[in-house]
Amino acid sequence: NQKDKLLYMYMEYCDGGDLSDVIKQFKENNQRIPETLIWQVFTQLLLALYRCHNGVDIQPVTQIFQNTQEIQPSRENVQQTVIHRDIKPENVFFMSNKYTVKLGDFGLAKCLSSHTQFTQTYVGTPYYMPPELIKEQAYNPVCDIWSLGCLLYSLMFGISPFDREEQINGLPLRHNICKGIFSIPDSKTYSQKLIAIIKSCLQVDSIMRPTASELL
């Protein structure tokens, strides 16, 4: 009987709200998000992306320091790669302790087998979309790193880097993303190390972008 067939979705409840709420709250109070909170979010998202892109959890810190090899697993050990494809503040959630961060909403995620390194079909949020997708080129997991860089920028300045440029130079969003045209406002609030990470994530040439492993 069709009426007796029910589908239940069991999901973890993130009761601390999402990152867009945090950005909105600080903007309304005319405040900047503390750098310690940004590092907290950034680190946990990198751990999530490491798991997605490599199919395994990262080694404990003690093992990493004992092992001189890179923390990037070999391609032979990667069973399946998951590309999130829609990293944005609305898809990053907090638990009620206001410390634990969760990357959610995998409705647009793409799975690649261990024998596939690139894919082409893509859907996502335009302001966080990398150049290779705007140009309809093949892409790989570092497209998530571009989106992560846009998210970091939004945490720091309350707006997407390319949303800001569209307002400044009046050029289309597509042009600014493909050319990597964005500016970083003068700010003594944030360290040069954090700004350098944003710049490394927002490399137009995907080959120049760091992986989640390298950023960790």
Salt bridges, closest charged atoms under 4 A:
GLU12 OE2 - LYS102 NZ 3.39
ASP57 OD1 - ARG51 NE 3.20
ASP86 OD2 - LYS88 NZ 3.80
GLU132 OE1 - ARG209 NH2 2.76
ASP144 OD2 - HIS53 NE2 2.92
